[in-house]
Amino acid sequence: DDGPDPRHTPTVLALLEQHGIRATFFLIGENAVEHADLVREIAARGHHIANHTWTHPDLRHLSEAKVREELERTSELLHRTTGKAPTWFRAPGGDWSPASLKVSAELGMRPMAWSVDPRDWAR
């Protein structure tokens, strides 16, 4: 979630490989454009790459047009980088809105939430 990150993503990839696990990586466009090599490596190792917006905003406060910009821009980058369009989308912070659900569906992505918060954001 929130990557790719040049410090943490390689460690996570190595751990997943060690245990033979495939995972879904929800990537932020701003990070993906800066670390396209890591995006390609995630895909090359057989992991699923999903959309987590361009800037990680609270989508509840954005217009439908702004939500579309966040999602389209990220999906286009991930598609160009990996050759595959993302099919899953996760709202930053789990903060869904009617606009984010509508736009993600129109862009061919299904929403994914979570059932456990590991509080990784709370250092």
DSSP file with accessible surface (Angstrom, degrees, kcal/mol):
  #  RESIDUE AA STRUCTURE BP1 BP2  ACC     N-H-->O    O-->H-N    N-H-->O    O-->H-N    TCO  KAPPA ALPHA  PHI   PSI    X-CA   Y-CA   Z-CA
    1    1 A D              0   0   84      0, 0.0    26,-0.2     0, 0.0    24,-0.0   0.000 360.0 360.0 360.0 136.9    0.0    0.0    0.0
    2    2 A D        +     0   0   59     24,-1.3    25,-0.2     1,-0.2    29,-0.1   0.387 360.0 106.0  76.4  -0.2    1.1    3.6   -0.9
    3    3 A G  B     +a   27   0A   9     23,-0.6    25,-2.5     2,-0.1    29,-0.3   0.014  45.8 146.7 -86.5-163.6    4.3    2.5   -2.8
    4    4 A P        +     0   0    1      0, 0.0    30,-0.1     0, 0.0    35,-0.1   0.463  53.5 176.7 -79.0 151.2    6.4    1.8   -4.5
    5    5 A D     >  -     0   0   61     -2,-0.1     4,-2.4     1,-0.1    -2,-0.1  -0.984  29.5-143.1-123.2 126.3    9.0    2.9   -2.0
    6    6 A P  T  4 S+     0   0   73      0, 0.0    -1,-0.1     0, 0.0    -3,-0.0   0.741 100.8  43.1 -63.9 -21.2   12.7    2.4   -2.8
    7    7 A R  T  4 S+     0   0  188      2,-0.1     4,-0.4     3,-0.1    -2,-0.0   0.897 126.3  25.2 -87.8 -45.4   13.5    1.5    0.8
    8    8 A H  T  > S+     0   0   78      2,-0.1     4,-2.4     1,-0.1     5,-0.2   0.827 108.2  67.0 -94.3 -34.5   10.6   -0.8    1.7
    9    9 A T  H  X S+     0   0   11     -4,-2.4     4,-3.0     1,-0.2     5,-0.2   0.918  99.9  50.4 -60.1 -45.4    9.3   -2.4   -1.5
   10   10 A P  H  > S+     0   0   51      0, 0.0     4,-2.3     0, 0.0    -1,-0.2   0.901 111.5  50.1 -60.1 -35.8   12.5   -4.4   -2.3
   11   11 A T  H  > S+     0   0   95     -4,-0.4     4,-2.2     2,-0.2    -2,-0.2   0.925 112.2  46.6 -65.6 -44.4   12.4   -5.8    1.3
   12   12 A V  H  X S+     0   0   66     -4,-2.4     4,-2.7     1,-0.2     5,-0.2   0.923 111.7  51.6 -64.3 -43.3    8.7   -6.8    0.9
   13   13 A L  H  X S+     0   0    0     -4,-3.0     4,-2.4    -5,-0.2    -2,-0.2   0.915 110.0  49.0 -60.7 -42.0    9.4   -8.3   -2.5
   14   14 A A  H  X S+     0   0   54     -4,-2.3     4,-2.5    -5,-0.2    -1,-0.2   0.913 112.0  48.6 -64.7 -41.6   12.2  -10.4   -1.1
   15   15 A L  H  X S+     0   0   97     -4,-2.2     4,-1.5     2,-0.2    -2,-0.2   0.925 111.7  48.8 -65.4 -43.4   10.1  -11.6    1.8
   16   16 A L  H  <>S+     0   0   24     -4,-2.7     5,-2.8     1,-0.2     4,-0.5   0.917 112.7  48.3 -62.5 -42.4    7.2  -12.5   -0.5
   17   17 A E  H ><5S+     0   0  127     -4,-2.4     3,-1.2    -5,-0.2    -2,-0.2   0.913 106.2  57.3 -64.0 -42.3    9.5  -14.4   -2.8
   18   18 A Q  H 3<5S+     0   0  147     -4,-2.5    -1,-0.2     1,-0.3    -2,-0.2   0.860 115.8  36.6 -56.3 -35.2   11.1  -16.3    0.1
   19   19 A H  T 3<5S-     0   0  116     -4,-1.5    -1,-0.3    -3,-0.2    -2,-0.2   0.357 111.1-117.2-102.9   5.2    7.7  -17.6    1.1
   20   20 A G  T < 5 +     0   0   63     -3,-1.2     2,-0.4    -4,-0.5    -3,-0.2   0.859  62.2 151.4  65.0  37.2    6.3  -18.1   -2.4
   21   21 A I      < -     0   0   85     -5,-2.8     2,-0.4    -6,-0.1    -1,-0.2  -0.841  36.7-153.1-107.0 136.4    3.5  -15.6   -1.9
   22   22 A R        -     0   0  168     -2,-0.4     2,-0.3    25,-0.0    25,-0.1  -0.863  23.5-177.0-100.8 144.0    1.9  -13.4   -4.5
   23   23 A A        -     0   0   30     -2,-0.4    25,-2.4     2,-0.0     2,-0.5  -0.833  28.5-115.2-135.7 168.8    0.4  -10.1   -3.4
   24   24 A T  E     - b   0  48A  57     -2,-0.3     2,-0.6    23,-0.2    25,-0.2  -0.953  25.5-157.2-107.6 127.9   -1.5   -7.1   -4.5
   25   25 A F  E     - b   0  49A  16     23,-3.0    25,-3.1    -2,-0.5     2,-0.8  -0.931   4.2-154.2-107.7 117.5    0.3   -3.8   -4.4
   26   26 A F  E     - b   0  50A  16     -2,-0.6   -24,-1.3    23,-0.2   -23,-0.6  -0.825  25.0-162.6 -92.0 107.9   -1.9   -0.6   -4.3
   27   27 A L  E     -ab   3  51A   1     23,-2.6    25,-2.1    -2,-0.8     2,-0.4  -0.726  17.7-135.7-103.3 143.2    0.4    2.0   -5.8
   28   28 A I    >>  -     0   0   11    -25,-2.5     4,-2.7    -2,-0.3     3,-0.6  -0.789  19.4-133.8 -91.6 131.9    0.2    5.8   -5.7
   29   29 A G  H 3> S+     0   0    0     24,-2.4     4,-2.7    -2,-0.4     5,-0.3   0.877 103.4  55.6 -54.6 -44.8    0.8    7.4   -9.1
   30   30 A E  H 3> S+     0   0   92     24,-2.2     4,-0.9     1,-0.2    -1,-0.3   0.874 114.0  41.3 -58.1 -38.0    3.2   10.0   -7.7
   31   31 A N  H <> S+     0   0   54     -3,-0.6     4,-1.5   -28,-0.3    -1,-0.2   0.878 112.8  54.0 -76.3 -38.8    5.4    7.3   -6.3
   32   32 A A  H  < S+     0   0    0     -4,-2.7     7,-0.2   -29,-0.3    -2,-0.2   0.880 106.3  51.4 -64.8 -38.7    5.0    5.0   -9.3
   33   33 A V  H >< S+     0   0   69     -4,-2.7     3,-0.6     1,-0.2    -1,-0.2   0.866 112.6  47.0 -68.2 -32.0    6.2    7.7  -11.7
   34   34 A E  H 3< S+     0   0  142     -4,-0.9    -1,-0.2    -5,-0.3    -2,-0.2   0.748 124.0  32.2 -77.3 -25.6    9.3    8.3   -9.5
   35   35 A H  T >X  +     0   0   51     -4,-1.5     4,-1.6     1,-0.1     3,-0.9  -0.333  67.2 148.6-131.6  52.6   10.1    4.6   -9.2
   36   36 A A  H <> S+     0   0   23     -3,-0.6     4,-2.5     1,-0.3     5,-0.2   0.814  71.8  63.1 -58.6 -31.3    8.9    3.0  -12.4
   37   37 A D  H 3> S+     0   0  102      1,-0.2     4,-2.1     2,-0.2    -1,-0.3   0.897 103.7  47.7 -62.0 -38.1   11.7    0.4  -12.2
   38   38 A L  H <> S+     0   0    9     -3,-0.9     4,-2.7     2,-0.2    -1,-0.2   0.874 108.5  54.5 -70.8 -35.5   10.1   -0.9   -9.0
   39   39 A V  H  X S+     0   0    0     -4,-1.6     4,-2.2    -7,-0.2    -2,-0.2   0.946 110.6  46.5 -61.0 -46.2    6.7   -1.0  -10.6
   40   40 A R  H  X S+     0   0  128     -4,-2.5     4,-2.9     1,-0.2    -2,-0.2   0.891 111.6  51.5 -63.3 -38.9    8.1   -3.1  -13.4
   41   41 A E  H  X S+     0   0   63     -4,-2.1     4,-1.8     2,-0.2    -1,-0.2   0.918 107.8  51.7 -66.0 -42.1    9.9   -5.4  -10.9
   42   42 A I  H  <>S+     0   0    0     -4,-2.7     5,-1.9     1,-0.2     3,-0.2   0.947 114.7  43.2 -57.3 -48.3    6.6   -5.9   -8.9
   43   43 A A  H ><5S+     0   0   36     -4,-2.2     3,-2.0     1,-0.2    -2,-0.2   0.912 110.2  55.5 -65.3 -42.2    4.8   -6.9  -12.1
   44   44 A A  H 3<5S+     0   0   88     -4,-2.9    -1,-0.2     1,-0.3    -2,-0.2   0.810 102.8  57.0 -63.8 -27.2    7.7   -9.1  -13.3
   45   45 A R  T 3<5S-     0   0   79     -4,-1.8    -1,-0.3    -3,-0.2    -2,-0.2   0.383 123.2-105.3 -85.8   4.5    7.6  -11.1  -10.1
   46   46 A G  T < 5S+     0   0   36     -3,-2.0    -3,-0.2     1,-0.3     2,-0.2   0.591  71.5 142.0  88.0  12.6    4.0  -11.9  -10.8
   47   47 A H      < -     0   0   16     -5,-1.9     2,-0.4   -25,-0.1    -1,-0.3  -0.501  53.8-111.0 -85.6 157.9    2.3   -9.6   -8.3
   48   48 A H  E     -b   24   0A  68    -25,-2.4   -23,-3.0    -2,-0.2     2,-0.5  -0.720  26.4-150.1 -89.3 135.0   -0.9   -7.8   -9.0
   49   49 A I  E     -b   25   0A  17     -2,-0.4    38,-0.4   -25,-0.2    39,-0.3  -0.921  18.8-178.2-110.4 129.8   -0.7   -4.0   -9.3
   50   50 A A  E     -b   26   0A   0    -25,-3.1   -23,-2.6    -2,-0.5     2,-0.4  -0.819  29.2 -99.0-127.9 164.6   -3.7   -1.9   -8.4
   51   51 A N  E     +bc  27  89A   0     37,-2.4    39,-2.1    -2,-0.3   -23,-0.2  -0.667  32.2 167.8 -89.4 129.8   -4.7    1.8   -8.3
   52   52 A H        -     0   0    0    -25,-2.1     4,-0.2     1,-0.4    -1,-0.1  -0.062  59.8 -93.5-128.5  29.4   -4.4    3.8   -5.1
   53   53 A T        -     0   0    0      2,-0.1   -24,-2.4   -26,-0.1    -1,-0.4   0.096  34.8 -91.3  78.7 171.7   -4.9    7.3   -6.7
   54   54 A W  S    S+     0   0   19    -26,-0.3   -24,-2.2   -25,-0.2   -23,-0.3   0.898 116.7  13.0 -83.2 -44.6   -2.3    9.8   -7.9
   55   55 A T  S    S-     0   0   54    -26,-0.1    -2,-0.1   -25,-0.1    -1,-0.1   0.374  97.5-115.3-118.9   2.0   -1.8   11.9   -4.8
   56   56 A H        +     0   0   68     -4,-0.2    -3,-0.1     1,-0.1     2,-0.1   0.899  54.5 168.6  64.7  46.8   -3.5    9.9   -2.0
   57   57 A P        -     0   0   26      0, 0.0     2,-1.0     0, 0.0    -1,-0.1  -0.357  48.8 -96.6 -84.9 168.4   -6.3   12.5   -1.3
   58   58 A D    >   -     0   0   46      1,-0.2     3,-1.7    -2,-0.1    35,-0.1  -0.756  37.2-159.5 -80.5 105.1   -9.4   12.1    0.8
   59   59 A L  G >  S+     0   0    0     -2,-1.0     3,-1.5    36,-0.4    -1,-0.2   0.685  79.9  76.1 -67.5 -16.4  -11.8   11.3   -2.1
   60   60 A R  G 3  S+     0   0  131      1,-0.3    -1,-0.3    35,-0.2    36,-0.1   0.712  98.3  46.9 -66.2 -18.3  -14.9   12.3   -0.1
   61   61 A H  G <  S+     0   0  144     -3,-1.7     2,-0.3     2,-0.1    -1,-0.3   0.240  96.1  91.8-108.4  11.7  -13.9   16.0   -0.6
   62   62 A L  S <  S-     0   0   53     -3,-1.5    37,-0.1    -4,-0.1    38,-0.1  -0.834  74.2-117.1-109.8 148.2  -13.2   15.8   -4.4
   63   63 A S     >  -     0   0   64     -2,-0.3     4,-2.5     1,-0.1     5,-0.2  -0.273  35.8-104.7 -68.9 164.6  -15.5   16.5   -7.3
   64   64 A E  H  > S+     0   0   75      1,-0.2     4,-2.6     2,-0.2     5,-0.2   0.898 123.0  54.5 -59.3 -38.3  -16.2   13.6   -9.7
   65   65 A A  H  > S+     0   0   71      1,-0.2     4,-2.1     2,-0.2    -1,-0.2   0.910 109.2  46.6 -63.9 -40.3  -13.9   15.3  -12.2
   66   66 A K  H  > S+     0   0  108      2,-0.2     4,-2.4     1,-0.2    -1,-0.2   0.894 111.3  51.4 -70.3 -38.5  -11.1   15.4   -9.7
   67   67 A V  H  X S+     0   0    0     -4,-2.5     4,-2.4     2,-0.2     5,-0.3   0.941 109.8  50.7 -60.4 -45.7  -11.6   11.8   -8.7
   68   68 A R  H  X S+     0   0   60     -4,-2.6     4,-3.3     1,-0.2     5,-0.4   0.917 109.1  50.9 -59.1 -43.0  -11.6   10.8  -12.4
   69   69 A E  H  X S+     0   0   96     -4,-2.1     4,-2.1     1,-0.2     5,-0.3   0.932 110.4  49.3 -60.8 -45.7   -8.3   12.7  -12.8
   70   70 A E  H  X S+     0   0   23     -4,-2.4     4,-1.2     1,-0.2    -1,-0.2   0.918 119.2  37.5 -58.3 -46.3   -6.7   10.9   -9.8
   71   71 A L  H  X S+     0   0    0     -4,-2.4     4,-2.8     2,-0.2     5,-0.2   0.915 117.3  47.9 -78.1 -44.6   -7.8    7.5  -11.0
   72   72 A E  H  X S+     0   0   69     -4,-3.3     4,-2.9    -5,-0.3     5,-0.3   0.929 110.9  51.2 -62.4 -45.9   -7.3    7.9  -14.8
   73   73 A R  H  X S+     0   0  119     -4,-2.1     4,-1.9    -5,-0.4    -1,-0.2   0.916 114.4  43.8 -59.6 -43.1   -3.8    9.4  -14.5
   74   74 A T  H  X S+     0   0    0     -4,-1.2     4,-2.8    -5,-0.3     5,-0.2   0.935 113.9  49.4 -68.9 -45.7   -2.7    6.5  -12.2
   75   75 A S  H  X S+     0   0   17     -4,-2.8     4,-2.6     1,-0.2    -2,-0.2   0.914 110.8  50.6 -60.7 -42.3   -4.3    3.8  -14.3
   76   76 A E  H  X S+     0   0  109     -4,-2.9     4,-2.6    -5,-0.2    -1,-0.2   0.923 112.0  47.3 -62.3 -43.1   -2.7    5.2  -17.5
   77   77 A L  H  X S+     0   0    9     -4,-1.9     4,-2.4    -5,-0.3    -2,-0.2   0.944 113.2  47.4 -63.7 -46.9    0.8    5.3  -15.9
   78   78 A L  H  X S+     0   0    0     -4,-2.8     4,-2.4     1,-0.2     6,-0.5   0.899 112.8  49.9 -63.8 -37.8    0.5    1.8  -14.5
   79   79 A H  H  X S+     0   0   94     -4,-2.6     4,-2.6    -5,-0.2    -1,-0.2   0.935 112.5  46.3 -65.5 -45.8   -0.7    0.5  -17.9
   80   80 A R  H  < S+     0   0  174     -4,-2.6    -2,-0.2    -5,-0.2    -1,-0.2   0.875 116.9  45.4 -62.4 -37.6    2.1    2.2  -19.8
   81   81 A T  H  < S+     0   0   21     -4,-2.4    -2,-0.2    -5,-0.2    -1,-0.2   0.864 129.7  19.6 -77.3 -36.6    4.7    0.9  -17.2
   82   82 A T  H  < S-     0   0   39     -4,-2.4    -3,-0.2     2,-0.3    -2,-0.2   0.580  95.2-120.2-111.9 -15.3    3.5   -2.7  -17.0
   83   83 A G  S  < S+     0   0   55     -4,-2.6     2,-0.4    -5,-0.3    -4,-0.2   0.461  85.1  94.9  84.6   0.8    1.4   -3.3  -20.1
   84   84 A K  S    S-     0   0  158     -6,-0.5    -2,-0.3    -5,-0.1    -1,-0.2  -0.990  71.1-132.8-129.1 135.7   -1.6   -4.1  -17.9
   85   85 A A        -     0   0   58     -2,-0.4    -9,-0.1    -3,-0.1     2,-0.1  -0.632  36.0-107.3 -80.9 138.3   -4.4   -1.8  -16.8
   86   86 A P        -     0   0   10      0, 0.0   -36,-0.1     0, 0.0    -1,-0.1  -0.404  27.9-170.7 -66.0 144.1   -5.3   -2.1  -13.1
   87   87 A T        +     0   0   61    -38,-0.4    23,-2.8    22,-0.1     2,-0.3   0.436  66.2  61.8-112.9  -5.7   -8.5   -3.9  -12.3
   88   88 A W  E     - d   0 110A  55    -39,-0.3   -37,-2.4    21,-0.3     2,-0.4  -0.934  58.8-171.0-122.5 151.6   -8.7   -3.0   -8.6
   89   89 A F  E     -cd  51 111A   0     21,-2.5    23,-2.2    -2,-0.3     2,-0.4  -0.996   4.2-166.3-140.3 139.2   -8.9    0.3   -6.8
   90   90 A R        -     0   0   23    -39,-2.1    23,-0.1    -2,-0.4     3,-0.1  -0.996  22.1-128.7-128.5 129.8   -8.6    1.2   -3.1
   91   91 A A    >   -     0   0    0     -2,-0.4     3,-2.6    21,-0.3     5,-0.1  -0.552  35.9-101.9 -74.0 134.2   -9.6    4.5   -1.7
   92   92 A P  G >  S+     0   0    4      0, 0.0     3,-1.8     0, 0.0   -33,-0.3  -0.332 107.4   2.5 -54.8 131.4   -6.9    6.2    0.4
   93   93 A G  G 3  S-     0   0   46      1,-0.3     3,-0.1   -35,-0.1    -2,-0.1   0.560 120.8 -82.2  68.7   5.6   -7.8    5.7    4.1
   94   94 A G  G <  S+     0   0   21     -3,-2.6     2,-1.5     1,-0.2    -1,-0.3   0.710  86.3 150.6  70.3  18.8  -10.8    3.6    3.0
   95   95 A D    <   -     0   0   46     -3,-1.8   -36,-0.4    -5,-0.0    -1,-0.2  -0.617  23.4-177.8 -90.2  81.8  -12.6    6.9    2.5
   96   96 A W        -     0   0   64     -2,-1.5     3,-0.1    -5,-0.1   -36,-0.0  -0.392   6.8-171.9 -77.0 155.9  -15.0    5.9   -0.3
   97   97 A S     >  -     0   0   12     -2,-0.1     4,-2.4     1,-0.1     5,-0.3  -0.955  39.5-109.1-140.0 159.5  -17.4    8.4   -1.9
   98   98 A P  H  > S+     0   0  118      0, 0.0     4,-2.4     0, 0.0     5,-0.2   0.913 121.5  52.0 -54.5 -39.8  -20.3    7.9   -4.4
   99   99 A A  H  > S+     0   0   19      1,-0.2     4,-2.9     2,-0.2     5,-0.3   0.913 108.3  49.3 -65.0 -41.4  -18.1    9.6   -7.0
  100  100 A S  H  > S+     0   0    0      1,-0.2     4,-2.2     2,-0.2     5,-0.2   0.904 112.9  47.1 -68.5 -36.9  -15.1    7.3   -6.4
  101  101 A L  H  X S+     0   0   76     -4,-2.4     4,-1.8     2,-0.2    -1,-0.2   0.919 115.5  46.2 -68.2 -40.5  -17.2    4.2   -6.7
  102  102 A K  H  X S+     0   0   93     -4,-2.4     4,-2.3    -5,-0.3    -2,-0.2   0.951 115.8  43.9 -65.9 -51.1  -18.9    5.5   -9.9
  103  103 A V  H  X S+     0   0    0     -4,-2.9     4,-1.8     2,-0.2    -2,-0.2   0.918 111.9  52.2 -65.3 -43.2  -15.7    6.6  -11.6
  104  104 A S  H  <>S+     0   0    1     -4,-2.2     5,-3.1    -5,-0.3    -1,-0.2   0.924 111.1  48.5 -61.7 -39.2  -13.7    3.4  -10.6
  105  105 A A  H ><5S+     0   0   67     -4,-1.8     3,-1.7     1,-0.2    -1,-0.2   0.921 109.3  52.4 -64.6 -42.1  -16.5    1.3  -12.1
  106  106 A E  H 3<5S+     0   0   98     -4,-2.3    -1,-0.2     1,-0.3    -2,-0.2   0.803 108.5  51.7 -63.6 -28.2  -16.6    3.4  -15.3
  107  107 A L  T 3<5S-     0   0   51     -4,-1.8    -1,-0.3    -5,-0.2    -2,-0.2   0.324 123.3-105.5 -91.0   7.0  -12.8    2.8  -15.6
  108  108 A G  T < 5S+     0   0   54     -3,-1.7     2,-0.4     1,-0.3    -3,-0.2   0.732  77.6 129.2  80.0  23.6  -13.2   -0.9  -15.2
  109  109 A M      < -     0   0    4     -5,-3.1   -21,-0.3    -6,-0.2    -1,-0.3  -0.901  48.4-142.7-114.6 144.4  -11.9   -1.2  -11.7
  110  110 A R  E     -d   88   0A 147    -23,-2.8   -21,-2.5    -2,-0.4     2,-0.2  -0.787  26.5-113.9 -99.0 144.7  -13.5   -3.0   -8.7
  111  111 A P  E     -d   89   0A  63      0, 0.0     2,-0.4     0, 0.0   -21,-0.2  -0.501  28.8-167.1 -77.5 142.3  -13.2   -1.5   -5.2
  112  112 A M        +     0   0   59    -23,-2.2   -21,-0.3    -2,-0.2     2,-0.1  -0.998   9.3 173.4-130.0 131.7  -11.2   -3.3   -2.6
  113  113 A A        -     0   0   63     -2,-0.4     2,-0.3   -23,-0.1   -19,-0.0  -0.297  24.0-118.8-112.5-159.1  -11.3   -2.5    1.1
  114  114 A W        -     0   0  107     -2,-0.1     3,-0.1     1,-0.1    -2,-0.0  -0.952   7.0-152.5-143.7 163.1   -9.8   -4.3    4.1
  115  115 A S  S    S+     0   0  124     -2,-0.3     2,-0.4     1,-0.2    -1,-0.1   0.529  83.3  49.0-114.0 -11.5  -11.0   -5.9    7.3
  116  116 A V        -     0   0  108      0, 0.0    -1,-0.2     0, 0.0     3,-0.0  -0.998  65.0-153.3-131.3 130.4   -8.0   -5.4    9.5
  117  117 A D        -     0   0   73     -2,-0.4    -3,-0.0     1,-0.1     0, 0.0  -0.897   4.3-168.2-100.6 109.7   -6.2   -2.1   10.0
  118  118 A P        -     0   0   96      0, 0.0    -1,-0.1     0, 0.0     4,-0.0   0.539  32.8-131.1 -75.4  -3.1   -2.5   -3.0   11.0
  119  119 A R    >   +     0   0  143      1,-0.1     3,-1.5     2,-0.1    -2,-0.1   0.817  52.9 153.6  57.2  35.2   -2.0    0.7   12.0
  120  120 A D  T 3   +     0   0   94      1,-0.3    -1,-0.1     3,-0.1    -3,-0.0   0.726  67.7  62.1 -65.8 -18.2    1.2    0.8    9.9
  121  121 A W  T 3  S+     0   0  149      1,-0.1     2,-1.2     2,-0.1    -1,-0.3   0.663  87.4  78.2 -78.3 -18.3    0.6    4.5    9.6
  122  122 A A    <         0   0   40     -3,-1.5    -1,-0.1     1,-0.1     0, 0.0  -0.720 360.0 360.0 -96.9  88.8    0.9    5.0   13.4
  123  123 A R              0   0  255     -2,-1.2    -1,-0.1     0, 0.0    -3,-0.1   0.295 360.0 360.0 -61.1 360.0    4.6    4.9   13.9
